[in-house]
């Protein structure tokens, strides 16, 4: 304990922070414990005299590491986010730190194994992880949707180009015969082939007007297509 500080105060602080600890000898036998070690560890009952890895099974595969700490080769060993399943209850999340335990002369005489309950932080971290996963999924879905939309835009542009080509070709093909029809009609109305009776003249006048309307429609289609494809800019 810290010199000059009441051990009761230190224990109260440890208990408030939900911290428990084991002190072992060099053979990893537990010689002292404090705190709610039973719920924080993997077994119940008295721990005194027990073998530390039996109480903390996460250390079973770390015995060489523990011996390195006892030999002074490692300063500490830490395990984070250790999970304790409590059945239907919310699982415990723990952090575990093992460090040398020294005597009054500073010689390593065992280990101090500290266990802290960080369930509240663990739950928050789990929720944040879940939200990050959901955001990642939404991002992936959005990227996939963007790819689909990009492909659809390419296809729409291709269809628009085909439509523009069709309209331009059709309008051009209509304009040539319409010009010839209008020219011959005007020649007939100008009596270039001889005088016309009144009734044929009236019919040819209607044909000329219709041809003019068709030519105007054809030119409008061609202009609209040029504007749509960016070949012509409108000046407002």
Secondary structure, 3 states (H helix, E strand, C coil): CCCCCCHHHHHHHHHHCCEEEEEECCCCEEEEEECCHHHHCCCCCCCCCCEHHHHCHHHHHHHHHHHHHHCCCCCEEEEEEEEECCCCCCCEEEEEEEEEEECCCCCEEEEEEEEEECHHHHHHHHHHHHHHHHHHHHHHHHHHHHHHHHHHHHHHHHHHHHHHHHHHHHHHHHHHHHHHHHHHHHHHHCCCCCCCCHHHHHHHHHHHHHHHHHHHHHHHHHHHHHHHCCCCCCCC
